[in-house]
Amino acid sequence: MNFPVIKNVLAEENQTSTTRVHLFRELEKLLGRPVITYFTSFVYPVIIDDSDAVMIEGVLQHIDQSKGFALIIDSPGGDGLAAERIINICRSYSKTGEYWVIVPNQAKSAATIICLGASKIFMSATSELGPIDPQLTIKEASSLKRYSVYNLIESYESLFGRAVRAKGNLEPYLQQLARYDERDIKEFRSVLDLSEDIAIKVLKSGMMKGDTKIREKMQIFLSPKSTKIHARPIFRDEAKKCGLNIDSIDIDSKLWELIFELYIRTNHFVNTKVTKCIECEKDSFFAGVGSHE
């Protein structure tokens, strides 16, 4: 009986890390530095959180950091504070004090923040970043609804302003204002300010160091005024106009071919077998069905 063949078939069936090792090796040759993937599922309800920071640190402890590293990230987002911690970990472990990010498909919300903390962002014409304004999930009846914190604050301030200026019957305004809690609004402002503060801070100490107009240039990322909704993509050329250090990848290049294959394989893994995956050539950490492969 040919056990190696059985082992290979099982590896393919379960999409274990051995099916992706050759891609890490080829990418590291082209990029001249180690490659790490960080994927969270778009199918299951998981977010970027502090446990991811621990897994990333675990991977970084076992790779050569002398030339920095490249982080391939694909995620719908999550906790902004966790993103800040991940940036600090990535910069701290890199012997150059910086890291690159590669966006094969979508790095949204808190994942975009992680990209902003890098020294360079690799994107193709199809890669997507997104706004970083916080979102709030509220349970209403039997369903969950997502609201932009920015829009909640703006709607409250607009309603309050109209009530102050109104003459005559104030009852309609008072009824609507009763649905808001001033304590919540204050907390929402803090959360919104925190997201912006993290982004500006990491850009000032990273790829936009010395730029005195970061806040003005980054407005498309900081509020939904331009994008209209949180989910709308910010493509490569739009990101470049903000002053970000974007390295364009030709979709017909060998580099993109390898990146996209690694994306397809890892994305399938986190959408069918696990919910999160952080890997390098030698290590594979994942969540959902286990902790370490």
Backbone as CSV, one residue per row, in Angstrom:
resi,resn,N_x,N_y,N_z,CA_x,CA_y,CA_z,C_x,C_y,C_z
1,MET,0.846,-1.199,0.000,0.000,0.000,0.000,0.884,1.253,0.000
2,ASN,0.551,2.201,-0.853,1.373,3.403,-0.987,0.881,4.501,-0.036
3,PHE,1.418,4.506,1.179,0.967,5.468,2.184,1.221,6.924,1.802
4,PRO,2.381,7.223,1.151,2.585,8.624,0.750,1.465,9.161,-0.130
5,VAL,0.924,8.333,-1.033,-0.170,8.772,-1.899,-1.408,9.065,-1.059
6,ILE,-1.721,8.190,-0.120,-2.868,8.403,0.766,-2.686,9.693,1.555
7,LYS,-1.473,9.899,2.035,-1.176,11.114,2.818,-1.397,12.362,1.970
8,ASN,-0.962,12.284,0.712,-1.131,13.431,-0.179,-2.604,13.697,-0.481
9,VAL,-3.367,12.632,-0.682,-4.797,12.767,-0.961,-5.516,13.388,0.235
10,LEU,-5.186,12.923,1.444,-5.806,13.467,2.653,-5.429,14.931,2.855
11,ALA,-4.188,15.257,2.521,-3.734,16.646,2.646,-4.522,17.549,1.717
12,GLU,-4.741,17.080,0.472,-5.522,17.856,-0.482,-6.978,17.970,-0.036
13,GLU,-7.522,16.863,0.454,-8.919,16.851,0.875,-9.170,17.797,2.042
14,ASN,-8.228,17.820,2.984,-8.384,18.649,4.178,-7.721,20.020,4.048
15,GLN,-7.080,20.256,2.889,-6.424,21.539,2.626,-5.437,21.907,3.734
16,THR,-4.610,20.951,4.134,-3.609,21.219,5.172,-2.533,22.153,4.623
17,SER,-1.704,22.662,5.503,-0.695,23.649,5.113,0.320,23.096,4.119
18,THR,0.491,21.765,4.070,1.461,21.180,3.136,1.098,21.468,1.688
19,THR,-0.177,21.725,1.425,-0.607,22.029,0.051,-0.231,23.454,-0.362
20,ARG,0.233,24.255,0.592,0.549,25.655,0.307,2.035,26.001,0.486
21,VAL,2.804,25.068,1.046,4.209,25.347,1.358,4.996,25.787,0.135
22,HIS,4.789,25.120,-1.005,5.563,25.457,-2.205,5.313,26.894,-2.656
23,LEU,4.115,27.411,-2.401,3.796,28.786,-2.782,4.543,29.784,-1.904
24,PHE,4.646,29.484,-0.606,5.429,30.339,0.291,6.881,30.411,-0.181
25,ARG,7.438,29.264,-0.527,8.845,29.221,-0.954,9.085,30.034,-2.213
26,GLU,8.189,29.894,-3.187,8.352,30.635,-4.439,8.168,32.136,-4.234
27,LEU,7.201,32.523,-3.400,6.979,33.942,-3.136,8.150,34.558,-2.383
28,GLU,8.718,33.818,-1.446,9.849,34.339,-0.684,11.066,34.576,-1.571
29,LYS,11.223,33.744,-2.606,12.323,33.958,-3.551,12.120,35.251,-4.334
30,LEU,10.881,35.503,-4.755,10.586,36.706,-5.541,10.647,37.979,-4.695
31,LEU,10.199,37.903,-3.443,10.120,39.089,-2.590,11.378,39.322,-1.773
32,GLY,12.201,38.310,-1.622,13.448,38.448,-0.871,13.256,38.561,0.619
33,ARG,12.171,38.052,1.135,11.874,38.076,2.567,10.795,37.050,2.890
34,PRO,10.674,36.653,4.155,9.661,35.670,4.541,8.247,36.186,4.273
35,VAL,7.332,35.251,4.060,5.934,35.570,3.793,5.051,34.932,4.858
36,ILE,4.095,35.708,5.357,3.110,35.219,6.324,1.720,35.515,5.762
37,THR,0.806,34.586,5.920,-0.575,34.851,5.532,-1.426,35.030,6.785
38,TYR,-2.380,35.942,6.703,-3.312,36.207,7.804,-4.707,36.348,7.209
39,PHE,-5.505,35.290,7.355,-6.844,35.253,6.766,-7.898,35.038,7.850
40,THR,-8.986,35.813,7.799,-10.156,35.528,8.620,-11.345,35.383,7.672
41,SER,-12.245,34.499,8.009,-13.326,34.120,7.109,-14.313,35.252,6.827
42,PHE,-14.780,35.290,5.583,-15.868,36.181,5.194,-17.206,35.456,5.301
43,VAL,-17.165,34.160,5.585,-18.377,33.343,5.656,-18.863,33.200,7.094
44,TYR,-17.953,32.905,8.010,-18.315,32.724,9.408,-18.225,34.047,10.164
45,PRO,-18.994,34.215,11.246,-19.001,35.479,12.012,-17.802,35.610,12.946
46,VAL,-16.615,35.816,12.380,-15.410,36.013,13.170,-14.814,37.375,12.851
47,ILE,-14.030,37.900,13.773,-13.427,39.220,13.577,-11.956,39.200,13.961
48,ILE,-11.234,40.201,13.538,-9.869,40.413,14.012,-9.944,40.731,15.502
49,ASP,-9.229,39.956,16.323,-9.245,40.205,17.765,-7.881,39.921,18.378
50,ASP,-7.781,40.047,19.696,-6.493,39.909,20.376,-5.876,38.522,20.216
51,SER,-6.705,37.490,20.060,-6.156,36.147,19.892,-5.344,36.043,18.597
52,ASP,-5.708,36.831,17.598,-4.961,36.845,16.339,-3.565,37.422,16.552
53,ALA,-3.483,38.446,17.393,-2.188,39.056,17.694,-1.245,38.019,18.316
54,VAL,-1.788,37.179,19.176,-0.981,36.135,19.822,-0.491,35.128,18.788
55,MET,-1.384,34.721,17.871,-0.995,33.760,16.841,0.057,34.340,15.901
56,ILE,-0.108,35.611,15.527,0.873,36.253,14.653,2.231,36.324,15.339
57,GLU,2.231,36.670,16.621,3.494,36.715,17.361,4.134,35.332,17.410
58,GLY,3.322,34.293,17.564,3.845,32.928,17.586,4.545,32.564,16.290
59,VAL,3.988,33.006,15.151,4.608,32.739,13.859,5.892,33.550,13.698
60,LEU,5.850,34.817,14.089,7.005,35.702,13.913,8.212,35.264,14.727
61,GLN,7.985,34.556,15.807,9.085,34.091,16.650,9.957,33.050,15.964
62,HIS,9.434,32.450,14.890,10.155,31.337,14.267,10.583,31.596,12.825
63,ILE,10.631,32.866,12.417,11.115,33.169,11.071,12.249,34.185,11.130
64,ASP,13.053,34.203,10.089,14.183,35.130,9.990,13.655,36.532,9.702
65,GLN,13.892,37.450,10.641,13.358,38.816,10.521,14.399,39.832,10.046
66,SER,15.561,39.360,9.630,16.651,40.283,9.299,16.298,41.247,8.163
67,LYS,15.429,40.823,7.246,15.025,41.686,6.129,13.561,42.103,6.226
68,GLY,12.973,41.939,7.403,11.559,42.214,7.544,10.751,41.046,6.992
69,PHE,9.480,41.265,6.681,8.640,40.202,6.141,7.463,40.818,5.390
70,ALA,6.769,39.964,4.637,5.572,40.393,3.900,4.371,39.673,4.485
71,LEU,3.336,40.437,4.817,2.109,39.885,5.388,1.015,39.931,4.331
72,ILE,0.534,38.758,3.923,-0.590,38.683,2.987,-1.864,38.628,3.815
73,ILE,-2.711,39.630,3.687,-3.880,39.746,4.563,-5.186,39.769,3.776
74,ASP,-6.156,39.007,4.281,-7.495,38.985,3.689,-8.488,38.847,4.836
75,SER,-9.285,39.882,5.063,-10.185,39.878,6.221,-11.231,40.974,6.091
76,PRO,-12.461,40.713,6.594,-13.487,41.757,6.595,-13.302,42.778,7.705
77,GLY,-12.391,42.489,8.677,-12.117,43.464,9.732,-12.425,42.963,11.122
78,GLY,-12.561,43.920,12.055,-12.811,43.554,13.448,-12.462,44.678,14.401
79,ASP,-11.728,44.336,15.444,-11.408,45.259,16.528,-10.216,46.155,16.174
80,GLY,-10.424,47.473,16.228,-9.358,48.417,15.910,-8.183,48.335,16.877
81,LEU,-8.465,48.095,18.155,-7.392,47.977,19.140,-6.541,46.734,18.874
82,ALA,-7.180,45.651,18.445,-6.437,44.445,18.090,-5.544,44.718,16.883
83,ALA,-6.062,45.503,15.923,-5.267,45.874,14.751,-4.041,46.677,15.168
84,GLU,-4.215,47.595,16.121,-3.089,48.393,16.616,-2.048,47.499,17.280
85,ARG,-2.506,46.511,18.032,-1.577,45.580,18.683,-0.810,44.752,17.654
86,ILE,-1.514,44.334,16.613,-0.863,43.549,15.559,0.205,44.373,14.857
87,ILE,-0.077,45.636,14.592,0.913,46.523,13.976,2.146,46.627,14.863
88,ASN,1.936,46.827,16.157,3.053,46.946,17.089,3.886,45.664,17.120
89,ILE,3.222,44.516,17.107,3.927,43.232,17.103,4.743,43.075,15.824
90,CYS,4.138,43.379,14.689,4.832,43.252,13.407,6.063,44.157,13.344
91,ARG,5.922,45.380,13.778,7.057,46.316,13.756,8.126,45.917,14.765
92,SER,7.709,45.426,15.918,8.648,45.077,16.981,9.505,43.873,16.617
93,TYR,8.922,42.881,15.961,9.667,41.671,15.620,10.546,41.849,14.395
94,SER,10.143,42.723,13.480,10.940,42.950,12.283,12.249,43.653,12.644
95,LYS,13.344,43.095,12.192,14.653,43.693,12.489,14.839,45.012,11.748
96,THR,14.034,45.262,10.724,14.098,46.532,10.006,13.119,47.548,10.596
97,GLY,12.261,47.089,11.527,11.268,47.969,12.134,10.061,48.222,11.248
98,GLU,9.974,47.497,10.120,8.850,47.682,9.209,8.440,46.354,8.605
99,TYR,7.280,46.358,7.958,6.809,45.161,7.263,6.015,45.598,6.036
100,TRP,5.900,44.690,5.082,5.073,44.934,3.909,3.737,44.219,4.078
101,VAL,2.697,44.723,3.416,1.442,43.968,3.330,1.090,43.760,1.863
102,ILE,0.461,42.623,1.602,-0.016,42.297,0.261,-1.512,42.021,0.367
103,VAL,-2.293,42.686,-0.477,-3.748,42.518,-0.447,-4.172,41.743,-1.693
104,PRO,-4.439,40.437,-1.548,-4.818,39.636,-2.717,-6.269,39.834,-3.134
105,ASN,-7.110,40.249,-2.177,-8.523,40.433,-2.488,-9.099,41.587,-1.673
106,GLN,-9.476,41.343,-0.398,-10.090,42.375,0.414,-9.449,42.458,1.808
107,ALA,-9.019,43.639,2.174,-8.562,43.916,3.540,-9.375,45.115,4.004
108,LYS,-10.445,44.853,4.733,-11.413,45.894,5.057,-11.370,46.293,6.532
109,SER,-11.810,47.533,6.801,-12.000,48.020,8.169,-10.721,47.881,9.000
110,ALA,-10.736,47.060,10.060,-9.543,46.892,10.900,-8.390,46.272,10.120
111,ALA,-8.701,45.481,9.097,-7.645,44.923,8.253,-6.965,46.029,7.444
112,THR,-7.743,47.029,7.048,-7.166,48.196,6.379,-6.210,48.928,7.321
113,ILE,-6.581,49.030,8.596,-5.705,49.681,9.571,-4.364,48.968,9.642
114,ILE,-4.384,47.631,9.627,-3.130,46.863,9.644,-2.297,47.194,8.413
115,CYS,-2.962,47.376,7.284,-2.258,47.768,6.060,-1.634,49.160,6.200
116,LEU,-2.336,50.074,6.846,-1.827,51.439,7.028,-0.583,51.464,7.909
117,GLY,-0.419,50.444,8.748,0.749,50.368,9.620,1.987,49.845,8.934
118,ALA,1.846,49.350,7.716,2.974,48.808,6.966,3.796,49.926,6.326
119,SER,4.968,49.574,5.816,5.785,50.567,5.104,5.441,50.597,3.627
120,LYS,4.814,49.520,3.151,4.427,49.437,1.746,3.244,48.493,1.611
121,ILE,2.307,48.857,0.712,1.139,48.020,0.455,1.180,47.569,-1.004
122,PHE,1.189,46.262,-1.221,1.146,45.713,-2.572,-0.305,45.466,-2.953
123,MET,-0.743,46.040,-4.070,-2.119,45.862,-4.545,-2.133,45.672,-6.053
124,SER,-3.064,44.852,-6.516,-3.312,44.752,-7.952,-4.492,45.667,-8.275
125,ALA,-4.894,45.672,-9.516,-6.040,46.501,-9.914,-7.339,46.010,-9.286
126,THR,-7.362,44.757,-8.804,-8.586,44.198,-8.232,-8.579,44.163,-6.706
127,SER,-7.475,44.538,-6.088,-7.372,44.523,-4.619,-8.225,45.631,-4.007
128,GLU,-8.729,45.366,-2.793,-9.608,46.338,-2.134,-9.188,46.626,-0.695
129,LEU,-9.143,47.913,-0.365,-9.103,48.372,1.018,-10.490,48.940,1.309
130,GLY,-10.686,49.504,2.516,-12.002,50.052,2.812,-11.969,51.100,3.898
131,PRO,-13.065,51.801,4.119,-13.156,52.800,5.188,-12.909,52.141,6.554
132,ILE,-12.418,52.922,7.500,-12.111,52.368,8.823,-13.052,52.901,9.901
133,ASP,-14.118,53.622,9.499,-15.066,54.118,10.498,-15.745,52.931,11.184
134,PRO,-15.873,52.940,12.515,-16.422,51.807,13.262,-17.886,51.540,12.925
135,GLN,-18.268,50.283,13.075,-19.638,49.848,12.849,-20.229,49.309,14.147
136,LEU,-21.528,49.426,14.295,-22.223,48.949,15.496,-23.288,47.939,15.087
137,THR,-23.261,46.772,15.724,-24.266,45.743,15.451,-25.299,45.756,16.568
138,ILE,-26.561,45.930,16.200,-27.654,46.006,17.166,-28.682,44.924,16.863
139,LYS,-29.107,44.226,17.902,-30.133,43.215,17.730,-31.499,43.875,17.807
140,GLU,-32.250,43.763,16.741,-33.602,44.322,16.682,-34.570,43.206,16.311
141,ALA,-35.491,42.904,17.228,-36.435,41.791,17.047,-35.639,40.502,16.865
142,SER,-35.789,39.862,15.723,-35.101,38.582,15.506,-33.914,38.704,14.557
143,SER,-33.533,39.936,14.238,-32.437,40.133,13.286,-31.369,41.060,13.844
144,LEU,-30.189,40.992,13.222,-29.082,41.868,13.585,-28.944,42.952,12.520
145,LYS,-28.811,44.182,12.963,-28.629,45.295,12.034,-27.313,46.004,12.327
146,ARG,-26.639,46.372,11.252,-25.358,47.068,11.385,-25.536,48.545,11.050
147,TYR,-24.971,49.404,11.899,-25.057,50.843,11.704,-23.656,51.446,11.729
148,SER,-23.472,52.454,10.923,-22.238,53.220,10.969,-22.272,54.123,12.194
149,VAL,-21.250,54.050,13.035,-21.167,54.916,14.207,-21.148,56.377,13.772
150,TYR,-20.451,56.648,12.684,-20.394,58.003,12.136,-21.794,58.508,11.800
151,ASN,-22.584,57.660,11.134,-23.937,58.068,10.738,-24.871,58.199,11.936
152,LEU,-24.690,57.367,12.956,-25.505,57.478,14.166,-25.275,58.830,14.847
153,ILE,-24.008,59.214,14.955,-23.675,60.503,15.573,-24.230,61.646,14.733
154,GLU,-24.025,61.547,13.430,-24.482,62.617,12.527,-26.010,62.753,12.553
155,SER,-26.723,61.624,12.605,-28.187,61.681,12.624,-28.688,62.299,13.929
156,TYR,-28.015,61.995,15.040,-28.396,62.578,16.333,-28.166,64.086,16.324
157,GLU,-26.992,64.498,15.858,-26.668,65.928,15.850,-27.593,66.699,14.911
158,SER,-27.929,66.094,13.772,-28.836,66.744,12.824,-30.231,66.900,13.430
159,LEU,-30.716,65.843,14.077,-32.044,65.869,14.691,-32.093,66.879,15.832
160,PHE,-31.040,66.883,16.643,-30.978,67.803,17.777,-30.956,69.254,17.281
161,GLY,-30.184,69.493,16.224,-30.097,70.837,15.659,-31.423,71.316,15.105
162,ARG,-32.151,70.440,14.439,-33.464,70.809,13.895,-34.468,71.088,15.011
163,ALA,-34.333,70.330,16.118,-35.227,70.544,17.252,-34.977,71.909,17.889
164,VAL,-33.718,72.310,17.992,-33.361,73.604,18.579,-33.886,74.742,17.724
165,ARG,-33.809,74.566,16.402,-34.223,75.632,15.490,-35.727,75.654,15.232
166,ALA,-36.407,74.587,15.613,-37.834,74.462,15.305,-38.680,75.460,16.086
167,LYS,-39.760,75.866,15.475,-40.728,76.750,16.130,-42.079,76.040,16.153
168,GLY,-42.724,76.117,17.267,-44.033,75.469,17.365,-43.952,74.100,18.013
169,ASN,-44.573,73.119,17.382,-44.682,71.778,17.945,-43.345,71.028,17.920
170,LEU,-42.793,70.711,19.106,-41.523,69.992,19.213,-41.709,68.492,19.431
171,GLU,-42.950,68.064,19.589,-43.221,66.669,19.949,-42.596,65.653,18.986
172,PRO,-42.689,65.854,17.674,-42.084,64.876,16.745,-40.575,64.717,16.973
173,TYR,-39.901,65.838,17.253,-38.462,65.780,17.498,-38.162,65.096,18.822
174,LEU,-38.934,65.405,19.841,-38.705,64.817,21.164,-38.917,63.306,21.135
175,GLN,-39.890,62.861,20.377,-40.150,61.431,20.266,-38.957,60.705,19.638
176,GLN,-38.393,61.320,18.618,-37.245,60.694,17.953,-35.984,60.780,18.806
177,LEU,-35.781,61.909,19.469,-34.600,62.065,20.325,-34.640,61.114,21.521
178,ALA,-35.838,60.699,21.917,-35.977,59.778,23.047,-35.347,58.418,22.740
179,ARG,-35.135,58.138,21.463,-34.535,56.855,21.075,-33.019,56.861,21.251
180,TYR,-32.456,58.040,21.469,-31.007,58.172,21.654,-30.679,58.339,23.133
181,ASP,-29.499,57.904,23.506,-28.991,58.101,24.859,-27.714,58.924,24.747
182,GLU,-27.671,60.062,25.421,-26.515,60.957,25.334,-25.220,60.245,25.739
183,ARG,-25.328,59.311,26.683,-24.138,58.555,27.102,-23.618,57.687,25.958
184,ASP,-24.542,57.104,25.196,-24.132,56.303,24.049,-23.470,57.164,22.981
185,ILE,-24.050,58.334,22.736,-23.485,59.236,21.725,-22.060,59.631,22.089
186,LYS,-21.845,59.915,23.367,-20.500,60.271,23.818,-19.530,59.110,23.609
187,GLU,-20.002,57.906,23.903,-19.167,56.712,23.704,-18.889,56.494,22.216
188,PHE,-19.893,56.722,21.387,-19.716,56.577,19.939,-18.651,57.553,19.428
189,ARG,-18.681,58.775,19.939,-17.676,59.765,19.517,-16.274,59.295,19.884
190,SER,-16.138,58.710,21.066,-14.834,58.216,21.520,-14.334,57.087,20.622
191,VAL,-15.240,56.180,20.269,-14.884,55.051,19.406,-14.478,55.545,18.019
192,LEU,-15.213,56.514,17.498,-14.893,57.079,16.190,-13.545,57.787,16.222
193,ASP,-13.306,58.561,17.271,-12.034,59.265,17.421,-10.872,58.284,17.570
194,LEU,-11.129,57.166,18.260,-10.080,56.165,18.472,-9.623,55.571,17.149
195,SER,-10.557,55.204,16.296,-10.220,54.623,15.002,-9.365,55.582,14.173
196,GLU,-9.775,56.853,14.150,-9.013,57.862,13.412,-7.641,58.072,14.030
197,ASP,-7.590,58.102,15.367,-6.331,58.329,16.062,-5.323,57.220,15.771
198,ILE,-5.786,55.969,15.764,-4.894,54.838,15.480,-4.323,54.969,14.072
199,ALA,-5.193,55.257,13.108,-4.754,55.367,11.718,-3.732,56.480,11.528
200,ILE,-4.022,57.658,12.067,-3.107,58.799,11.928,-1.782,58.508,12.619
201,LYS,-1.852,57.901,13.793,-0.647,57.592,14.569,0.281,56.646,13.814
202,VAL,-0.277,55.552,13.267,0.589,54.573,12.594,1.113,55.117,11.263
203,LEU,0.347,55.985,10.615,0.824,56.590,9.377,1.934,57.604,9.647
204,LYS,1.790,58.359,10.726,2.816,59.338,11.098,4.147,58.677,11.422
205,SER,4.080,57.487,11.995,5.305,56.781,12.375,5.733,55.778,11.307
206,GLY,4.998,55.744,10.191,5.303,54.781,9.138,5.400,55.396,7.770
207,MET,4.558,54.932,6.826,4.722,55.286,5.417,4.448,56.750,5.079
208,MET,3.785,57.505,5.978,3.537,58.920,5.704,4.260,59.816,6.710
209,LYS,5.357,59.317,7.223,6.156,60.074,8.194,6.598,61.410,7.597
210,GLY,6.381,62.487,8.347,6.769,63.815,7.886,5.678,64.547,7.132
211,ASP,4.601,63.858,6.762,3.485,64.476,6.053,2.610,65.221,7.066
212,THR,2.373,66.486,6.842,1.602,67.303,7.790,0.101,67.356,7.456
213,LYS,-0.306,66.691,6.376,-1.705,66.754,5.962,-2.322,65.361,5.856
214,ILE,-1.927,64.476,6.759,-2.417,63.088,6.710,-3.934,63.028,6.858
215,ARG,-4.466,63.756,7.848,-5.910,63.689,8.110,-6.715,64.134,6.882
216,GLU,-6.301,65.212,6.255,-7.010,65.713,5.084,-6.914,64.711,3.920
217,LYS,-5.753,64.154,3.700,-5.549,63.229,2.585,-6.293,61.913,2.777
218,MET,-6.506,61.521,4.032,-7.075,60.199,4.328,-8.574,60.214,4.578
219,GLN,-9.261,61.297,4.235,-10.684,61.413,4.537,-11.523,60.288,3.942
220,ILE,-11.156,59.786,2.783,-11.933,58.708,2.170,-11.939,57.460,3.042
221,PHE,-10.886,57.303,3.865,-10.800,56.158,4.770,-11.462,56.450,6.121
222,LEU,-11.483,57.700,6.542,-11.892,58.049,7.900,-13.393,58.214,8.087
223,SER,-14.128,58.504,7.024,-15.575,58.677,7.152,-16.268,58.172,5.894
224,PRO,-17.577,57.870,5.993,-18.315,57.377,4.823,-18.839,58.486,3.911
225,LYS,-18.365,59.717,4.085,-18.866,60.813,3.257,-18.616,60.558,1.775
226,SER,-17.429,60.031,1.458,-17.099,59.780,0.054,-17.581,58.427,-0.425
227,THR,-17.377,57.395,0.396,-17.731,56.034,-0.012,-19.224,55.736,0.151
228,LYS,-19.920,56.577,0.954,-21.361,56.441,1.221,-21.689,55.296,2.182
229,ILE,-21.124,54.106,1.943,-21.354,52.989,2.858,-20.019,52.352,3.229
230,HIS,-19.994,51.674,4.381,-18.767,51.103,4.931,-18.182,50.002,4.040
231,ALA,-19.049,49.266,3.365,-18.592,48.110,2.586,-18.002,48.478,1.226
232,ARG,-18.156,49.725,0.817,-17.695,50.102,-0.519,-16.173,50.027,-0.617
233,PRO,-15.650,49.434,-1.682,-14.193,49.279,-1.794,-13.457,50.570,-2.128
234,ILE,-12.241,50.637,-1.644,-11.303,51.691,-2.030,-10.212,50.991,-2.823
235,PHE,-10.176,51.229,-4.114,-9.249,50.520,-4.979,-7.860,51.159,-4.968
236,ARG,-6.958,50.503,-5.643,-5.544,50.876,-5.627,-5.293,52.339,-6.008
237,ASP,-5.860,52.790,-7.109,-5.576,54.150,-7.581,-6.103,55.211,-6.611
238,GLU,-7.262,54.929,-5.990,-7.805,55.855,-4.996,-6.900,55.922,-3.777
239,ALA,-6.381,54.763,-3.360,-5.478,54.707,-2.210,-4.175,55.462,-2.494
240,LYS,-3.694,55.355,-3.720,-2.467,56.066,-4.101,-2.640,57.578,-3.980
241,LYS,-3.818,58.065,-4.377,-4.075,59.506,-4.339,-4.022,60.056,-2.912
242,CYS,-4.207,59.208,-1.930,-4.170,59.638,-0.529,-2.747,59.819,-0.023
243,GLY,-1.773,59.385,-0.809,-0.382,59.503,-0.391,0.185,58.226,0.196
244,LEU,-0.574,57.140,0.136,-0.088,55.865,0.658,0.977,55.290,-0.270
245,ASN,1.917,54.553,0.308,2.990,53.937,-0.471,2.478,52.623,-1.053
246,ILE,1.936,52.708,-2.248,1.332,51.554,-2.905,2.261,51.038,-4.002
247,ASP,2.529,49.738,-3.971,3.313,49.093,-5.022,2.339,48.302,-5.895
248,SER,2.221,48.685,-7.147,1.262,48.039,-8.050,1.784,46.692,-8.542
249,ILE,0.917,45.678,-8.483,1.260,44.353,-8.992,0.502,44.120,-10.288
250,ASP,1.223,43.757,-11.332,0.618,43.453,-12.625,-0.144,42.128,-12.513
251,ILE,-1.425,42.122,-12.886,-2.229,40.910,-12.758,-1.786,39.817,-13.742
252,ASP,-0.901,40.157,-14.676,-0.365,39.154,-15.604,1.017,38.659,-15.184
253,SER,1.502,39.120,-14.028,2.850,38.768,-13.584,2.892,37.430,-12.855
254,LYS,4.079,36.851,-12.766,4.283,35.609,-12.023,4.004,35.834,-10.546
255,LEU,4.372,37.003,-10.036,4.134,37.327,-8.627,2.644,37.248,-8.313
256,TRP,1.812,37.871,-9.143,0.373,37.851,-8.888,-0.202,36.441,-9.041
257,GLU,0.316,35.681,-9.972,-0.141,34.305,-10.161,0.049,33.491,-8.876
258,LEU,1.212,33.640,-8.238,1.502,32.913,-6.996,0.647,33.433,-5.843
259,ILE,0.556,34.759,-5.743,-0.246,35.365,-4.668,-1.697,34.921,-4.777
260,PHE,-2.225,34.932,-5.995,-3.633,34.604,-6.180,-3.912,33.122,-5.909
261,GLU,-2.978,32.261,-6.276,-3.174,30.844,-5.975,-3.159,30.605,-4.467
262,LEU,-2.226,31.274,-3.778,-2.166,31.137,-2.324,-3.439,31.691,-1.691
263,TYR,-3.953,32.789,-2.244,-5.217,33.359,-1.759,-6.371,32.369,-1.936
264,ILE,-6.511,31.807,-3.126,-7.604,30.876,-3.415,-7.557,29.680,-2.468
265,ARG,-6.384,29.127,-2.284,-6.245,27.952,-1.418,-6.537,28.287,0.043
266,THR,-5.974,29.385,0.535,-6.165,29.740,1.943,-7.575,30.223,2.204
267,ASN,-8.142,30.964,1.269,-9.512,31.438,1.417,-10.483,30.263,1.494
268,HIS,-10.261,29.266,0.665,-11.106,28.067,0.709,-10.981,27.380,2.070
269,PHE,-9.773,27.343,2.595,-9.510,26.710,3.893,-10.282,27.404,5.015
270,VAL,-10.248,28.745,5.065,-10.914,29.464,6.159,-12.424,29.557,5.975
271,ASN,-12.900,29.238,4.785,-14.345,29.283,4.558,-15.006,27.914,4.614
272,THR,-14.186,26.851,4.712,-14.757,25.501,4.743,-14.276,24.656,5.913
273,LYS,-13.009,24.813,6.311,-12.436,23.943,7.344,-12.246,24.645,8.684
274,VAL,-11.865,25.917,8.641,-11.598,26.691,9.847,-12.219,28.075,9.693
275,THR,-11.968,28.967,10.641,-12.487,30.337,10.529,-11.373,31.377,10.411
276,LYS,-10.179,31.016,10.889,-9.016,31.905,10.804,-7.782,31.071,10.514
277,CYS,-6.812,31.679,9.828,-5.571,30.960,9.537,-4.417,31.948,9.441
278,ILE,-3.343,31.649,10.166,-2.110,32.436,10.115,-0.975,31.463,9.855
279,GLU,-0.278,31.651,8.730,0.720,30.670,8.315,2.000,31.320,7.808
280,CYS,3.085,30.542,7.880,4.301,30.835,7.142,4.749,29.489,6.558
281,GLU,5.909,29.441,5.971,6.358,28.194,5.350,6.424,27.035,6.351
282,LYS,6.837,27.325,7.590,7.091,26.263,8.560,5.996,26.086,9.608
283,ASP,5.145,27.089,9.804,4.136,27.023,10.854,2.749,27.337,10.325
284,SER,1.745,26.762,10.976,0.356,27.033,10.619,-0.490,27.065,11.882
285,PHE,-1.038,28.223,12.181,-1.956,28.378,13.308,-3.347,28.631,12.732
286,PHE,-4.357,28.017,13.336,-5.701,28.294,12.869,-6.692,28.169,14.010
287,ALA,-7.874,28.746,13.807,-8.944,28.709,14.792,-10.203,28.178,14.141
288,GLY,-11.048,27.560,14.947,-12.300,27.038,14.422,-12.434,25.554,14.607
289,VAL,-11.341,24.816,14.303,-11.357,23.367,14.516,-10.138,22.907,15.300
290,GLY,-9.206,23.817,15.557,-7.991,23.465,16.286,-7.192,24.693,16.561
291,SER,-5.998,24.538,17.110,-5.190,25.696,17.471,-3.853,25.741,16.762
292,HIS,-3.290,24.593,16.400,-1.989,24.604,15.747,-1.789,23.341,14.956
293,GLU,-1.334,23.506,13.722,-1.112,22.348,12.867,0.368,21.995,12.863
